[in-house]
Amino acid sequence: MATTTFKYETGEIDTHEGVWLTGDFLLDVSTDDDGASFKLIDVISMRKQVTGTLRTVVDEWFEGDTAPRFRTHGHKSLIRNAYDVHMADNERDPLHDEDHPDNRYPLWRAA
């Protein structure tokens, strides 16, 4: 089963415990083919280095956001929404996908 990686950018993260993380965050996320489960690969903060404590808080937020309870009653997780946008972009332009078979070789070899 292949995996898909995509990025999620945000300016604030609500930890649902009354704590808001602000700044520019870029989350590197992967998922399996059907998008049923998500894995946080990396957290990049544009302002400063991500410390262990900050990474733990972001990990907890990520687990909460991708929990099954957010997939019911019309609620959609932020990560799920970013995945859907990524997949829609790839459907419009399949050559955009780095794993697309046509992108594995240089153009001069494809001729």
N, C-alpha and C positions, 0 to 999 in steps of 0.2 A: 504494500500500500504506500503510495507516494504521499509526501507532505507538501503543504503550501505554506509559504511564509509571507507575511505582510506586515506593514507598519501601522501603528495607531498613534496619532499625535494629539496631545491635549494640553490645555493651559492650566487645568486644575483637576484634581482628583478628590472626590468626596468619599471619605472613608466610612461614612454612615455611622460614625461614632462622634460626630460633632467636630471632626478635624478635617480641614481642607488643606491639601497640598497644592501650592501654587507655583508656577514656573512653567517652563516649556519642557514637556516630557515627550520622549519618543520611545514607544514600546515596540520591541521586535517580537512578533508572535508567530507561532506555527500551529498548524492544524492538520488533521488527516483529510483524506479525500472528501468525505461527506460533511466535514465541518461540525462534527458532533462534539469534539472535545478540543480545547485550546491549551497551549503551553506557552508560558512567558519565557522567552529566550534571553532577552536583555532589556535593561532600562537605561536610557540615556537622558540625562538632565542637561539642558543647554547652559544652565547657570553655574553649576558646580558638579564636582564628582559625586556620584551616587554612593553614599555610605551604606554600611550594613543595615543600620536601623531604617533608613529610608527605603532600601530594597525590601526589607521585611514588610513594611507598611504597604508598599505597592503590590507585593506578592499577595498579601491578605485582601487588598481591594480587588485584585485581578481574580482571585478565587471566588470572591463574593459576586463579582459582576458576571462571571461565566457560569455560576451555579444554575442548576435546572429551574429554580424558582423564578428566575428572570425570563425564562422562555415560555411562561404560561400567562394566562389572563391578559394577553395583548402587550405585555411588556417585552421589550427586546433589549438585551444587554448592549452596552456601548461597543464591546469587542465584537459581538455578533454582527452589529450594524457595520462596523469597519470591514469585517470579512465579506459581507454581502456587497459592499461598494467595490472592494477589491476584485471580487469575482465578476461583477457586472462590467467593470473596466476591462477585464481580460476577455470577456465574451465579445465585447465590441472590437477589441484589437488583440486577437490571439497571439500575434507575434510579439506583443508586449511582455508576455510571460517568458521568463528566462529559461524555464524548463520545457518550453515548446520545442518539439523535434526540429523545426526549421531554424531554431536559434542555436543549435548545438555545434554547428560548423560555420566557418567564415563564408561569406557570400561567394568568394572565388572558388570554394570547394563544392558549392551547391550546383554550380553550372555544369 
